[in-house]
């Protein structure tokens, strides 16, 4: 493996340490920048960067056990270099231990930390020697810390989930979040079966592997593909990237031909597009989000899919639009949330989110509902949803809506990673009295 691939990873991790960008966005921009590189090198960069972020708590635990300098006191460059090197030692079997140690020392020298080469080499070789027997916290004496280190999850989150779901279910969920997360594709609902099968055949000829979702017939899990936009049928608008849980929620809303649907927090547009297909030519969808950037994402997807019954606008969902009162058959309220259900794809959420941030997000969710519940006509549906696994933002928020506004709960569902082949996702279907 060329040395510069490791240096690219190192610089990416250093940029993430500054907290200016989320990992999934930064990794995408790095891979776009080095798109000319060999596919194997790009795959190495992606795997090593994502893995190092995802397993950071565990990597730090082992480093602290084997190093005379605690991780928090290391120079940022050395800290990132040590983490990515330990990840290679423990999780990348095709990279020889000697190569990991040697390349780390070379990088330390190249980046003006030659005086620390001995430290870097000593700690890494110590971990390499005992890598099959590195100690975790005592499972019986410190059960929460054990799960926290083993699955690289903050202690407070392990405590929250253990309290809500119990230990066994929590561990299954933690395993699910660390599992490989293949992309979910939703084919157009109006695509003839023969045409859909032809596109799937072309995809499989290109090397991709597709499996039909157990939840919905037009949803497929795709593996063995580096770039979704390179798949046959993408530019022709035959399919869109959408998680099964998100599509399932739109199905639950019961959108009919001719309905008027308002999607108040719509980017990147997955629910908007499925709602558009369900409402048909006689119906219409008003799709909104808070910024030009988010709206541009929606418009890009709509243009590719060739959908004509959607109007897209920039609008802050916390600001009430009096003209919409009593107009919508269905309001889709996929509100901003803590994102705990998508940590398998957005790996650094767990390092940014705190109980205090969740509390302030809850206030924002309430503001959005207070401003938009009245858009639903009598007998219409408010579909409340989040991509999190947290009762405070989900079941408790639904109970608050029912208590404060003229709605009754018809259906609710919590998708849990590790149990369902989906992200962690919640929806509640509420009918206006």
C-alpha positions as CSV (number, residue, x, y, z in Angstrom):
1,X,0.0,0.0,0.0
2,X,1.4,3.3,-1.0
3,X,2.5,5.5,1.9
4,X,0.5,8.5,0.6
5,X,-2.8,6.7,1.2
6,X,-2.0,6.5,4.9
7,X,-1.0,10.2,4.8
8,X,-4.4,11.1,3.3
9,X,-6.1,9.2,6.1
10,X,-4.0,11.0,8.7
11,X,-4.8,14.4,7.3
12,X,-8.5,13.5,7.1
13,X,-8.5,12.4,10.8
14,X,-6.7,15.6,11.8
15,X,-9.3,17.7,10.0
16,X,-12.0,15.8,11.8
17,X,-10.3,16.5,15.2
18,X,-10.9,20.1,14.6
19,X,-14.7,19.4,14.5
20,X,-15.4,21.5,11.5
21,X,-17.1,18.8,9.3
22,X,-18.9,15.6,9.8
23,X,-17.0,12.5,8.8
24,X,-19.3,11.2,6.1
25,X,-19.2,14.5,4.2
26,X,-15.4,14.9,4.6
27,X,-14.7,11.3,3.5
28,X,-16.8,11.8,0.4
29,X,-15.0,15.0,-0.5
30,X,-11.6,13.4,0.0
31,X,-12.6,10.4,-2.2
32,X,-13.9,12.8,-4.8
33,X,-10.6,14.7,-4.7
34,X,-8.6,11.5,-5.2
35,X,-11.0,9.9,-7.7
36,X,-8.1,9.3,-10.1
37,X,-6.6,6.8,-7.7
38,X,-6.7,3.1,-8.0
39,X,-10.0,1.6,-6.6
40,X,-8.1,-0.5,-4.1
41,X,-6.3,2.5,-2.7
42,X,-9.6,4.5,-2.4
43,X,-11.2,1.5,-0.7
44,X,-8.3,1.4,1.8
45,X,-8.6,5.1,2.5
46,X,-12.4,4.8,3.1
47,X,-12.1,1.7,5.3
48,X,-9.2,2.9,7.4
49,X,-10.8,6.4,8.0
50,X,-14.3,5.1,8.8
51,X,-13.0,2.3,10.9
52,X,-10.7,4.5,13.0
53,X,-13.5,6.9,13.7
54,X,-16.0,4.2,14.5
55,X,-13.7,2.3,16.9
56,X,-12.1,5.3,18.5
57,X,-13.2,4.5,22.1
58,X,-11.9,1.0,21.9
59,X,-8.6,2.1,20.2
60,X,-8.0,4.7,22.9
61,X,-8.6,2.2,25.6
62,X,-5.9,-0.1,24.3
63,X,-3.5,2.8,23.7
64,X,-4.0,4.0,27.2
65,X,-3.3,0.5,28.5
66,X,0.0,0.2,26.5
67,X,1.3,3.8,26.4
68,X,3.2,5.8,29.0
69,X,1.4,8.9,27.6
70,X,-2.4,9.0,27.8
71,X,-4.1,9.5,24.4
72,X,-5.6,12.8,25.5
73,X,-2.1,14.2,26.1
74,X,-0.6,13.1,22.8
75,X,0.1,15.7,20.1
76,X,-3.0,15.6,17.7
77,X,-0.9,14.3,14.8
78,X,0.6,11.5,16.9
79,X,-2.8,10.7,18.4
80,X,-4.4,10.3,15.0
81,X,-1.4,8.3,13.7
82,X,-1.6,5.9,16.7
83,X,-5.3,5.4,16.4
84,X,-5.2,4.6,12.6
85,X,-2.2,2.3,13.2
86,X,-3.9,0.3,16.0
87,X,-7.0,0.0,13.8
88,X,-4.9,-1.6,11.1
89,X,-3.3,-4.0,13.6
90,X,-6.6,-5.2,15.0
91,X,-9.0,-5.0,12.1
92,X,-7.1,-5.1,8.8
93,X,-5.7,-8.6,8.5
94,X,-4.3,-8.1,5.0
95,X,-1.9,-5.5,6.2
96,X,1.2,-7.1,7.9
97,X,2.0,-5.8,11.4
98,X,5.5,-4.9,10.5
99,X,4.3,-2.7,7.6
100,X,1.9,-0.9,10.0
101,X,4.7,-0.1,12.5
102,X,7.2,0.8,9.8
103,X,4.8,3.1,7.9
104,X,3.8,4.8,11.1
105,X,7.4,5.6,12.0
106,X,8.0,6.9,8.4
107,X,5.0,9.2,8.7
108,X,6.1,10.5,12.1
109,X,9.5,11.3,10.6
110,X,8.0,12.9,7.5
111,X,5.7,15.1,9.6
112,X,8.6,16.4,11.8
113,X,8.0,14.1,14.7
114,X,11.2,12.0,14.2
115,X,12.0,12.3,17.9
116,X,8.9,10.3,18.7
117,X,9.6,7.4,16.3
118,X,10.9,5.2,19.2
119,X,7.7,5.9,21.2
120,X,5.4,5.2,18.2
121,X,7.3,2.0,17.3
122,X,7.4,0.7,20.9
123,X,3.7,1.2,21.6
124,X,2.5,-0.3,18.3
125,X,4.8,-3.4,18.6
126,X,3.6,-3.9,22.1
127,X,-0.1,-3.9,20.9
128,X,0.8,-6.1,17.9
129,X,2.4,-8.7,20.2
130,X,-0.7,-9.0,22.4
131,X,-3.4,-8.2,19.9
132,X,-5.3,-11.5,20.4
133,X,-5.4,-11.0,24.1
134,X,-5.9,-7.3,24.7
135,X,-8.0,-6.9,27.9
136,X,-11.5,-5.4,27.9
137,X,-13.0,-4.0,31.1
138,X,-14.4,-6.7,33.4
139,X,-17.9,-7.6,32.1
140,X,-19.2,-8.5,35.5
141,X,-17.8,-5.7,37.6
142,X,-18.2,-2.9,35.0
143,X,-20.9,-4.1,32.5
144,X,-21.6,-0.6,31.1
145,X,-17.9,0.2,30.6
146,X,-17.4,-3.2,29.0
147,X,-20.1,-2.5,26.4
148,X,-18.9,1.0,25.9
149,X,-15.3,-0.1,25.1
150,X,-16.2,-3.3,23.1
151,X,-18.6,-1.4,20.9
152,X,-17.0,2.1,21.0
153,X,-20.1,3.8,22.4
154,X,-20.2,6.6,25.0
155,X,-21.0,5.4,28.5
156,X,-24.1,7.6,28.8
157,X,-25.6,6.2,25.7
158,X,-25.1,2.6,26.8
159,X,-26.7,3.5,30.1
160,X,-29.7,5.2,28.3
161,X,-30.3,2.2,26.0
162,X,-29.8,-0.4,28.8
163,X,-32.4,1.4,30.8
164,X,-34.9,1.5,27.9
165,X,-34.2,-1.8,26.1
166,X,-32.4,-4.0,28.7
167,X,-28.9,-5.3,28.4
168,X,-29.4,-8.1,25.9
169,X,-31.3,-6.0,23.3
170,X,-28.9,-3.1,23.8
171,X,-25.9,-5.3,23.0
172,X,-27.7,-6.6,19.9
173,X,-28.3,-3.0,18.8
174,X,-24.6,-2.0,19.5
175,X,-23.5,-4.9,17.3
176,X,-26.0,-3.8,14.6
177,X,-24.6,-0.3,14.5
178,X,-21.0,-1.7,14.0
179,X,-22.1,-4.1,11.3
180,X,-21.4,-3.3,7.6
181,X,-24.2,-1.0,6.4
182,X,-25.0,-1.7,2.7
183,X,-26.9,0.9,0.7
184,X,-30.7,0.6,0.2
185,X,-32.1,1.4,-3.2
186,X,-35.8,2.2,-3.8
187,X,-37.0,1.6,-7.4
188,X,-39.7,3.9,-8.7
189,X,-43.1,2.5,-7.7
190,X,-44.4,3.1,-11.3
191,X,-41.5,1.2,-12.9
192,X,-42.9,-1.9,-14.8
193,X,-41.6,-5.2,-13.2
194,X,-39.9,-6.3,-16.4
195,X,-38.0,-3.0,-16.6
196,X,-37.0,-3.2,-13.0
197,X,-35.7,-6.7,-13.5
198,X,-33.7,-5.6,-16.5
199,X,-32.0,-2.8,-14.5
200,X,-31.2,-5.3,-11.7
201,X,-29.7,-7.7,-14.2
202,X,-27.5,-4.9,-15.6
203,X,-26.4,-3.9,-12.1
204,X,-25.5,-7.5,-11.3
205,X,-23.6,-7.8,-14.6
206,X,-21.6,-4.7,-13.4
207,X,-20.6,-6.6,-10.2
208,X,-23.2,-5.4,-7.8
209,X,-25.2,-7.8,-5.6
210,X,-28.8,-7.0,-4.9
211,X,-31.2,-8.6,-2.3
212,X,-34.9,-7.7,-2.1
213,X,-35.9,-6.1,1.2
214,X,-38.2,-8.1,3.5
215,X,-40.2,-4.9,4.2
216,X,-41.1,-3.6,0.7
217,X,-41.0,-5.2,-2.7
218,X,-39.5,-2.2,-4.5
219,X,-36.6,-1.9,-2.0
220,X,-33.3,-3.7,-2.5
221,X,-30.1,-3.9,-0.5
222,X,-27.1,-3.4,-2.8
223,X,-23.5,-4.7,-2.0
224,X,-20.2,-4.8,-3.9
225,X,-20.5,-1.3,-5.4
226,X,-18.2,1.7,-4.8
227,X,-20.4,4.4,-6.5
228,X,-24.2,4.4,-6.6
229,X,-24.1,7.0,-9.4
230,X,-22.2,4.6,-11.6
231,X,-24.9,1.9,-11.4
232,X,-27.0,1.3,-14.5
233,X,-30.4,3.2,-14.3
234,X,-29.2,5.9,-11.9
235,X,-29.0,8.8,-14.3
236,X,-32.2,7.7,-16.0
237,X,-34.0,8.1,-12.6
238,X,-35.0,4.4,-12.2
239,X,-34.1,4.4,-8.5
240,X,-33.1,6.5,-5.6
241,X,-31.1,5.8,-2.4
242,X,-33.6,5.5,0.5
243,X,-33.5,3.4,3.6
244,X,-36.4,0.9,4.0
245,X,-37.5,2.4,7.3
246,X,-38.0,5.8,5.7
247,X,-40.0,4.4,2.7
248,X,-42.0,2.2,5.2
249,X,-43.0,5.4,7.1
250,X,-44.3,7.1,3.9
251,X,-46.3,3.9,3.1
252,X,-47.8,4.1,6.6
253,X,-49.0,7.7,5.9
254,X,-51.5,6.2,3.4
255,X,-51.0,8.8,0.7
256,X,-53.6,8.4,-2.1
257,X,-53.8,9.6,-5.7
258,X,-54.8,13.2,-5.7
259,X,-53.6,14.0,-2.2
260,X,-51.9,17.3,-1.2
261,X,-48.8,16.4,0.8
262,X,-46.5,18.9,2.6
263,X,-43.0,17.7,3.5
264,X,-41.7,20.3,6.0
265,X,-38.1,19.1,6.6
266,X,-37.6,17.3,3.3
267,X,-33.9,17.2,2.3
268,X,-32.4,15.2,0.6
269,X,-35.9,14.4,-0.7
270,X,-36.5,10.6,-0.3
271,X,-39.9,10.9,1.3
272,X,-40.9,13.8,-1.0
273,X,-40.2,11.6,-4.1
274,X,-42.1,8.6,-2.8
275,X,-45.0,10.9,-1.7
276,X,-45.0,12.4,-5.2
277,X,-45.3,8.9,-6.8
278,X,-48.1,8.0,-4.4
279,X,-50.1,11.2,-5.0
280,X,-49.7,10.8,-8.8
281,X,-50.5,13.4,-11.5
282,X,-53.7,14.5,-9.8
283,X,-51.9,15.2,-6.5
284,X,-49.1,17.6,-5.5
285,X,-46.3,17.8,-3.0
286,X,-44.9,20.9,-1.3
287,X,-41.3,20.1,-0.3
288,X,-39.5,22.5,2.0
289,X,-36.3,22.8,4.0
290,X,-34.4,25.5,5.9
291,X,-31.5,26.4,3.5
292,X,-30.7,26.9,-0.2
293,X,-28.1,24.1,0.1
294,X,-30.7,21.6,1.4
295,X,-33.2,22.6,-1.2
296,X,-30.6,22.2,-4.0
297,X,-30.2,18.6,-2.9
298,X,-34.0,18.0,-3.2
299,X,-34.1,19.7,-6.6
300,X,-31.2,17.6,-7.9
301,X,-32.9,14.4,-6.9
302,X,-36.3,15.4,-8.3
303,X,-34.8,16.5,-11.6
304,X,-33.0,13.1,-12.0
305,X,-36.2,11.2,-11.2
306,X,-38.2,13.4,-13.6
307,X,-41.1,14.1,-11.1
308,X,-43.4,16.9,-12.1
309,X,-45.9,17.3,-9.3
310,X,-43.5,18.7,-6.6
311,X,-42.9,22.4,-5.7
312,X,-39.7,23.0,-3.7
313,X,-39.2,26.0,-1.4
314,X,-36.8,27.3,1.2
315,X,-38.8,27.6,4.5
316,X,-37.9,27.4,8.2
317,X,-40.3,24.8,9.6
318,X,-40.4,26.7,13.0
319,X,-42.1,29.6,11.3
320,X,-45.9,29.1,10.8
321,X,-47.3,29.5,7.3
322,X,-50.8,30.7,7.8
323,X,-51.8,30.1,4.2
324,X,-51.2,26.3,4.7
325,X,-53.6,25.9,7.6
326,X,-56.1,23.1,7.0
327,X,-54.8,22.5,3.5
328,X,-52.8,19.2,3.6
329,X,-54.1,15.7,3.4
330,X,-50.8,14.5,4.8
331,X,-48.0,16.4,6.5
332,X,-44.6,14.7,6.7
333,X,-42.6,15.9,9.7
334,X,-39.3,14.2,9.6
335,X,-37.9,16.5,12.2
336,X,-34.2,17.2,13.1
337,X,-33.0,14.7,15.7
338,X,-30.0,13.3,17.6
339,X,-29.4,10.8,14.7
340,X,-28.6,7.9,17.0
341,X,-30.2,5.5,14.6
342,X,-27.8,6.3,11.7
343,X,-24.5,6.1,13.6
344,X,-23.6,3.1,11.5
345,X,-23.4,5.4,8.5
346,X,-22.5,8.7,10.2
347,X,-19.8,7.4,12.5
348,X,-18.9,10.4,14.5
349,X,-22.4,11.4,15.7
350,X,-21.7,9.6,18.9
351,X,-18.7,11.9,19.7
352,X,-20.7,15.1,19.0
353,X,-24.1,14.4,20.7
354,X,-24.6,15.0,24.4
355,X,-27.6,14.8,26.7
356,X,-27.7,18.6,26.7
357,X,-27.8,18.7,22.9
358,X,-30.6,16.1,22.8
359,X,-32.6,18.3,25.2
360,X,-32.3,21.4,23.0
361,X,-33.2,19.2,19.9
362,X,-36.4,18.3,21.8
363,X,-37.3,21.9,22.1
364,X,-36.7,22.4,18.4
365,X,-38.9,19.4,17.6
366,X,-41.7,20.9,19.7
367,X,-41.4,24.3,17.9
368,X,-41.7,22.6,14.5
369,X,-44.8,20.7,15.5
370,X,-46.4,23.8,17.1
371,X,-45.9,25.7,13.9
372,X,-47.0,23.0,11.4
373,X,-49.7,20.7,13.0
374,X,-52.5,23.0,11.8
375,X,-51.5,22.4,8.1
376,X,-53.3,19.0,8.4
377,X,-56.9,19.2,7.4
378,X,-59.5,17.5,9.6
379,X,-59.3,13.8,9.1
380,X,-55.8,14.2,7.6
381,X,-52.6,12.6,8.7
382,X,-49.5,14.0,10.5
383,X,-46.6,11.6,10.0
384,X,-44.0,12.4,12.7
385,X,-40.6,10.7,12.2
386,X,-37.0,10.7,13.3
387,X,-33.8,8.7,12.5
388,X,-33.1,8.1,16.2
389,X,-33.5,5.5,18.9
390,X,-34.5,7.6,21.9
391,X,-37.9,7.6,23.7
392,X,-37.5,11.3,24.6
393,X,-37.5,12.2,20.9
394,X,-39.9,9.5,19.8
395,X,-42.6,7.9,21.9
396,X,-42.6,10.7,24.5
397,X,-42.8,13.4,21.7
398,X,-45.8,11.5,20.2
399,X,-47.5,11.4,23.6
400,X,-46.9,15.2,23.9
401,X,-48.5,15.8,20.4
402,X,-51.6,13.8,21.3
403,X,-51.9,15.6,24.7
404,X,-51.5,19.1,23.2
405,X,-53.1,19.0,19.7
406,X,-56.2,17.4,18.2
407,X,-54.6,14.2,17.0
408,X,-55.0,10.5,17.9
409,X,-52.3,7.9,17.4
410,X,-53.1,5.3,14.8
411,X,-49.8,3.6,14.4
412,X,-46.2,3.8,15.7
413,X,-43.0,1.8,15.0
414,X,-39.4,1.9,16.2
415,X,-36.9,0.3,13.9
416,X,-33.8,-0.9,15.7
417,X,-30.4,-1.6,14.2
418,X,-29.4,-5.3,14.7
419,X,-33.1,-6.4,14.7
420,X,-34.3,-4.9,11.4
421,X,-32.4,-4.6,8.1
422,X,-32.7,-0.8,8.4
423,X,-31.3,2.3,10.2
424,X,-32.6,3.1,13.6
425,X,-35.8,5.0,12.8
426,X,-39.1,5.9,14.4
427,X,-42.5,7.0,13.0
428,X,-45.9,7.8,14.4
429,X,-49.0,8.1,12.2
430,X,-51.4,10.6,13.8
431,X,-54.9,11.4,12.6
432,X,-56.4,14.8,13.0
433,X,-59.7,14.6,14.8
